[in-house]
Amino acid sequence: MSENTTASNSPGVPVEDPTPFGLLTTADHKRIGRLFVVSSLFFLVLGLALDLLVRADLTSGTDFVVFDADSFAQGFALSRETLTLLFLIPAFLGLAIYMVPLQIGAANLAFPRAAAASFWTWIVSALVLIGAYLGNGGPYGGWANGVDLHLLALSGLVIALLLGAVSVASTVMTMRSPGLYMDETPPFAWSCLVSASMLAVSLPVLLGQIAILYIDHRYGRVFLAGNYGIWERIDWIHRTPQMFIYVVPALGVAAEIVLAAAKRRVFEPLAMYFTIGLVGLFGFGAWTNFAVTGEGADIIDGFEGVVLVALYAGACLGTVGLLGLVGLAVIQNRKLPKITTALVAALGAGGLLLIGALSGLIGAAADWLEIAGRGNDGNMQMRMTTWVTGQQSVLVYGAGLLGLLAALHWWSPKIWGRQLNELIGLLSFLGIALGALLAFVGPALSGLLTEQPDFVYADPNATSMYAGWIDDSGAEGFTSLGLVGVVVLLASVSLMILNLTVSVALKKGVVAENDPWSALSPEWLLSSPPPLGEPEDLPVLTSGTPLLEVPEEEEVGV
C-alpha cells in the first residue's frame, strides 16, 4: 500500500491518513476496494471448509457422517451464504470499487462515504451472521433469538451490498471523464455497471422477504409455522439464474485481459456490451423461481417454465457471443498471445461460466418438459437434486474464483504495486480449474443419475430418508468425486493466498512498472499503484482503449 497522500484544494474533500488507523475513516475508493477483496478471501476459505463438511455428509445416502439433521441444515445454509454473500459478491464489488474510477477518469466514487459504510456494515453483519449460527441460530436453528439474529444480520449484508452496488453504478453513469461515452467504457467498467444495476433491482426483493420472515417468526409464526420455512424463501439468492448476476464482472475481466493480450479492440464494441448485458439481464427474475411461494412444482409449470428456460437460454447466448467476439480478436492478431496466469484464468472463467449456463438450461428444460407433460413418476425434479449443487459449484468456483484469480494477477501491479509470482499463479489456476470441474461433475452426475437430493427444505431428516424412496446406487461415489474437488480447491486457494502474502505483504514480488502488461485501458495511464487520496490531475479520456491511440514511446504513467 502506498504511503503517499494527495491533498485536494477542493473544500470538503477528506485528506487520507496513511497509517493503518486511516482505514477506519477512509473515503478513498482504493483502500475500500482492497478491504473488500482481502476480507472476501478469508471468507472464501471458511465457505470451502463448510462446503467440504456438507459434501462429506452427502457421501452417505442414509446416515449423517459429520452433522446431525439440524446441524447439517445449518451448515448447508451457512456454506451457501458464505460463498455468495461473503465471498463472490463482495470480491467483485471490491474490484469494482477500486478499478472503476481509474478506468473512467474519475477522482473517486460518486458516494465514497457510502462505499466505506458498505464495507463496515458488511463486515460487522458477516461476523454477526456467523455468531448467530454458532449460537444455534440461523435457518433450522434451535434458538429462536438466534434465528431472528440471523435474519437481522442477513438484512445488514443485503443493505451493505446494495450501498456498494449503488455507489459503483452511480459512478459509471455520472462520473465518466468528459468525452468518454458509455459505449466507449472499458469492458470491466461496463460489466460492473450491469452487475451493480441488477443487484440494485433484485436485492431489495430479498430485503422485503427478510422483513416479512422476521416479523412472522418473531411475532406470529403464522405464515412460516416456525424456523423450517425460512430457508426455502431466501434460497433463490444462491441459485441460478440469480448467480449469473454475480459473475458478470468475470466476463468483463476476461474481455479486458484477452483483448489486451491480442493488442486489438473487439470487432464490434456494441455487440460486446450487448452480450455482457444479456448475461446480467437474464440473471434477473430468480425470485420468481421455485420455493419463493412454497407452491412447489406448479411454479415452473406452463408459461412460468418457459420463462425460466428462456432465462438460461439468454445467459448461454450472451456468454457464447462474448467469447466469440474476444476469440475473433485473438484470431485477427494472427499470433498467439503470451501465456500468463491472467490470460488462462480469464479464458477458463469464461468457459466455465458457459458450462454453468448450459447445465442450468438442461436442468430447467428437463424439469419443465417432465412437469408440463405430466410424465412425473413421483421422483424429485432435477432442480431439487445435487444437480443444483453442480451448477452452483461451476459458477462460484469456476467462473467466479477463476475470474478473481485472473483479476488479481492482472491488476495486482495497479492495486499493490507488485506482480504476483507467475509459477505459483499457474499452479493455482490448474488446481482451481481441476477442483471446480470435479466439484461440478460429481454432484451433477449424482443428481442426474441417482436423484440424490441437494436438500429437502421442509424436513432436514428427509435429505437422508429420501434414499429409501429411490434407487440412489452410486450416489456416494459421485458425491465423493465432488468432495475431492473441494479438497483440491481448498489447497489451491491456500496457494493463491500464499502468493498474495509473499508477493505483496512480504514485498517479495517484482516491483511493477506503470504498465507491465502493455495493456489498453485507462487505469494503466496512472502510476502503479496510484497514491492515496484524490489525484490532482486526471487523464482526459475519449476512449476506453487510450493506449491504442498513442505512440508506444508515450505509453507512460502520468
N, C-alpha and C positions, 0 to 999 in steps of 0.2 A: 504494500500500500504506500502510495506517495506521501511524503511528509510535507509537501509544499501546500501552501494555501494561496487562493486567489481572492483578493478582496474586490468587491464591486463598489463603484461610486453611486450606484442607484440606491435610493432610500428603501429600507425595508428588506434588503437582501442580506440574509444572515452570513456572517463570517464563520467559516468552519474551524472548529477546534481539532487540530491534527492528532491529539492524544486519543487513547482508547476511550476516555470519558466522553469524547465528542460523538461517539456512536449513539449515545443516549439522546442527544439533542440534534443530530444531523438532519439537514434538509437537502443534502447532496444526493442526487439520484445514483451516483456511482457507489457510494457507501451503502445505501439502502439495497441496491441490487446485489452487492456482494453478500450482505447479511442474509438475504433470501436464499441465494444459491448455496452457500456453505451450510446453512441450517437445514435445508431440504436434504442434503446428502446424508446427514446424520439420521434423519427420519427415514430415509431410504433403507438404511441398514436395519432399523427397527422393523420396518414393514417386511423386509425379506425374512428376518428371523421369525416373525409371526406367521408369514405365509408358509415357511418351512414346517412349523408345528402343525398348521391346519392340514397341509398335504400329507404329513406323516399320519394323521388320524384317518385320512381318506384311503390310506393303503389297506385298511381293513373295512370290508363292507358290513360287518356285523358287530364289531366291538370298537370302543374308543381306545386309541393307542396312547395318547398323551393326555387328553382332556376327558371330562365327563360331558354330558349332553349340554348343560347350560354354559359351561366354560368354553366348550367348543364353539357354541354360537357366539359368545362374546369375542373369542379370538378371531373367528371368521369376520365379524363385523369390524373389529379394530384393524385387522390387516387391510381390509378394503379402504377404510377411512384414512389410514396412514399412507398407503401407496397413492391415493388420489388427492386428498386434501392437504396432506403434509409433505408430499414429495412432488408429484407430477405437476400440478397446477402452480405451486409456488416456485418451483425450479425455473420454469419458463417465464413466469411472471418476473422473477428476479433478473433474468437475462434481458427481458423487455425493458424493465425499469432502467437498467444500466445502458443498454445499447441504443434504444430508440432515439433519445435526444441527440446522441452523437451521429446517428445516421441521417437525421433530418435537419441538422444545423441549428438545434435548439440549445439554449443555455442550460435548461433544466426541464423538469417535468412541468406540466400545466399546474398540478397541485402537489408540490413536493412535500408539504406538511401532511397531506392526506396519505401519500405514499409511505411516509415514516410511521404514521398511525396505523397504516395497513400492516406493516411488519410487526410492530409491537403488539397489536391486537391479535395477530395471527399466532405469534409465539406464545403469548400468555394463554390463549384459548387452546392451543395444542397441548400445553402442559396440563391444563385443567381437564381436557378430554382424556388424556392418559390417566390422570389421577382418578377420574370417575370410574374408569374400568378397573383400576387397581382396588378401588373401594367396593367392588362387586356392583357397579352400576352399568350404564350403557344399555343398549337393547338386550333383552333377556337377562338383565341383571336382577339380583335378589334384593337389592337395597333400593327402595323407592326413591329416596332423595338422590341416590347416585344416578338413577335413570333420568331424573329431572336435571341433574347437573350435567349429564352428557348432552342433553338437548340444548341447554344454555351454552355450553362450550361449542357445540356444533353451530349454533346460530352466530357465535362470535367469529368462528372460522369463516363462515359464509360472508358476514359483513366485512371482514378484513380483506378477503379476496375480491369482493365487489369494489371496495375502495381502491385497491391496486389496479383492477381492470379499468375502472373509470378514469383513473389518472393516466394510464397508458393510452387508452382510446382518445381521450381529450387532447393529449399531447400530439398524437399523429394528425388529428383533424385540425388543430388550431395553431400549432407551434412550428410548422414547417418553415424553412428558410424561404424568403420571398423568391418566387420563380420556380420553386420545387413543387410541381403539381402532384396530385395524388397518384396518377398513373406513372410517375417517374420515381416514386419512393423505392428504396431497396426492398427486395423480396421479404426479408425478415421483418422489417417495419410494417409492411402490409399484412403479413401473416399474423403479427401481434395485434393489429387493429381488428382483423377478422375474429381472432380468438377472444379478445377482450370484449368486443361487441356482443358476441354470442353468450359469453359469461354474464354480461350485464342484463341480458333478457331471459336467461334461464335460471341463474342462481336465486333471483327473487322468488321464483316459484317454490324452490326448496325452502327458502326462509319462511314463506307463508305456511307451508306444510308443517314446518317445525313448530311454528307458533300454535297451530291447531293441535298438534300432538302434545305439546307441553300443557296446554290448558286442559285437554281431555284427560291426560294421565294424572295431572296433579289435583284436579278438582272434580272429576266426574267418572272417568273410565267408562263412559257410555259407548263411545264410538269404537274404542280400542279393546275394551274388556281386559285391560292390563298391559303389561310391557311387551308381550309377544307380538302385538300388532304394529310395533313401531318400525322395525327394520324393513318390512315389505313396502312401506310407503315412502321410504327415502333411498331405497337401494338403486333406483334408476340413475342416481347421480354417479354411480360407479360402473355403469353398464354402457355398452354400445346401444344406440348411436351417440349418446352424450359424450362418450370418451373421445370421439373424433375431434370435438371442440378443443380438448386439452392438448392434442398432439399436432394441431395445425401449425404451431411455430416450428415444429421439427421439419415440416416441408419448407418453410422459409429458410431455415438453416441449410437444408440440403441444396436449395436453389442458389443461395449465396456462395456456398463452397464450390459446387460443381461449375458454375458459371465463371467464378474467379480462376479455377484450375484450368478451364478451357480458354480463358482470356477472351471471352466473347460475351456479347449481350445475347439474351434469349431472342429467338427468331421473331416472336410476336409477343411483346410485353403484355398487352391487354389480355391475351389468351392465358398467360401465366397468372396474372392477377385473378382472372375469372376462375381458373381451375382451383387455385388456393381457396378462393371464396366459396366454391361449391362444397368443398370438404367441410368447412365450418358451417355452412348453411344447412347441409343435410345431417349435421350432428344435432341440430335443434329439434325438439319435439319428443325427446326421450321421456319426459314427464307424463306423456300420454300413454306410455307403454304399460305392459303388464305390471301389476302389483301397486299401481297408483290408486286404483279404486277398489281393489280387492275382488273384482268381478271374475278373476280367473281367466280362462281361455277365451271368453267371449270378447275380451278387449281386442284381440287380434283376429277376430272373425270378420269376414266380409270386407267392407271398404277399409276398415282400420288396418287389416292385414296387408292390403295392397299399399297403403301409405307407408307402413313400416318397411316393406320390401323396397319401395321406391327410395327411402332414405339411404339404405345401404347401397343401392344401385348408383345413386347420385354420388356418394362418397367414393365408390370404386371409379366412377367416370372421372371425377376430379383428380384423384391420385394418378390414374393412368395418364391423363392429359398432361399433368405437370411433369411426371417422369419422362414422358415422351418429348416434351419441349426441351428440358435440360439435356436429355440424351442426344437430341439433334444438335444442340450447341457443341457437344463434345465431338460428334461425328464431323461437323463442319470444320473443326480445328485440324482434322486430318493427322493428328498425332496424339498419342495417349498422354494424359497429364501425369505429373509426378505423383506417385502413390504416397499418400500421407494418412495418418490416423484420421484426421478430419474428413478427408475425401471418402475413405472406405466406410467410415461410420455413417456419414451422411447418406451414401448410397444404400447402406444396409437399413437405415431408418426408413427411407422411402419404400424399399422393397417389403419390409415387414409391415408397414402401415397398409400397403396394398393387400397383403395376406390377411390382415385383420379385417379389412373391409370385405374381402371375398368370403371369409368364414362367416361374417355376420350376415351377408346376403344369402349364403347357402342355408344357414340355420333358420333365418326368418322365412325364406321361401318354403323350406320343408315343413315348418310348423304351420304356416298358413294353408298350404295345399292339403295337409292332413286334416286340419280342422274344418276348412271350408268344404272339403269333400266328404266330411263326416266319416273318414276312414279310421278314426281314432280307436285303437284297440284297448284303451284303458290305461296305457302306459303314459308316463310323463312326456311332455313335449321336450324337444331338444333344448329349448331355452331354459329349462329347469334342471338340466344335467350339467356335468362338468364341461360340456362344450362351451358354456359361457365363461368358465374359468380360463379356457384356452384363448378365447377372444380377448379377455382382459390381459392375459399374460403377454400376448404378442403386441398389444398396444402399449402397455406400461413398460415392459422390459425390452421390447423390440424397438418400436418407433420412438417411445419416449426416452428411454435410457440411452439408446444409441444416438438419438438426436442430441441429447445433452452431452454425451461424450464428444461428439463432433464439434459442438459449440464451444466446449471448454478448451479443446485443443486449438481451435481456430482463433478464439478471442482471448485466450489466456494472456498473450502479449499486451492486448489492449486493456484487460481487466487488472492484471497484476504486474505487467512489465517483464514477465518471464515466460519462456517457452517450456512446455511440458516435454518430458522425455518421450521420444517417438517409439523406441523399442517397447517400453512399458505400455505405451498407449496402444500399440498394435496387439500386444498380448491381451490387454483389457478388451479390445474390440473382439478378438477371437473368442474369448471366454464369454462375453456378454451375448454375442450373436449365437453361440452354441447353446448357452443356458436358456436364452429366450426361446429358441426353437424347441428345445426339449420341454420347457415349461408350457409351451403351446401344444405340441404334438401329443404329449402324454394325456392330459385331461381331455383334449379334443377327441382322441380315439376312444377314451373311456366313455365319454358322453355319447359318441356316435354308435359304438358297437355294443356297449353294455348298459347304456342308460343309467350309469351311476349318477345319483343326484348331486348337484352342486350344493344345494342347501334347501331344506324344507322349512319355510317360514313359520308355519302355524305351530309346529312342534319339533324342536331340535332332535328329539329321540327318533323321529321318523326318518332322519337322514341315514341312520344305520338300519332301522327297521325295514326300510324300503327294499333291502336286499332279499327279504323273504317274499317279496311280491313279484320280482322279476328274475330273469336269469342274468346275473351280472358276472358270469365267469370271465376271468381275465382282467377285471377292473383293477385289482390290486397291482398287477404288473404294469398296466398303463399309467396308473397314478404314481407308481414308484419311479417311472421314467420322468414324469414331471417333477418329482421330488429331487431327483438327481440334478435336473436343470436348475432348480432354485439353489442347490448347494454350489453349483458352478457359478451362478450369478453372484452369490454372496462372496465367493473368493475373488471374482473379477472386480466387483465393486470395491472390495478392500484394496485391491491392487490399484484401482483408479484413484482412490482417496490417498493411498501411499504416494502415488505420483504427484498429486497436488501438494501434499505435505512436504515432500523432499524438494520439489522444484520451486515451489512458491514460498511456503512458510519458512523452510530452512535455506532458501535462496540458492539452491544448487542448480536451478535451471539456467539455461543460456539467457543472458540479458537481451531483451528483444529490441530490434530496431523499430522505428515508427511503423514500417510496413514490411514485416518479414516475409509475407506471402506474395508480394507484388499483386495485391488484391485490387478490387474495383470500387468498393463502396465508400461513402464519405467519411466514415469513422477513421479510416486509415490516413486521412489528411492531418489528423491530430497526433500529438505525441503519445507514446505508449509507456505507461498509462497517462491519461490526462491528469493535470493537477487537480487537487480538491477545490471545491467551490465552483462558482460560475466563471467561465473564461472571459477575458476582456475582449478577445477577438474571435469571431466565428467565421468559418468559410461561407461565402455566398454560393449557394447551390442552385443549379438549374437542372440537375440530372442526378439520378441515383447511382450512376457509374462515372463520377467525375474523373477518375484516374484513367479512363479510356480516352479522355478528351485532352489530356495534357501530355507534352513530350516526356519521355522517360526520365530525362535529367531533372524535370521539375516535380517529379513524384516524391516530394519530401514533406515532412510534417511542418505544420505552422505553429 
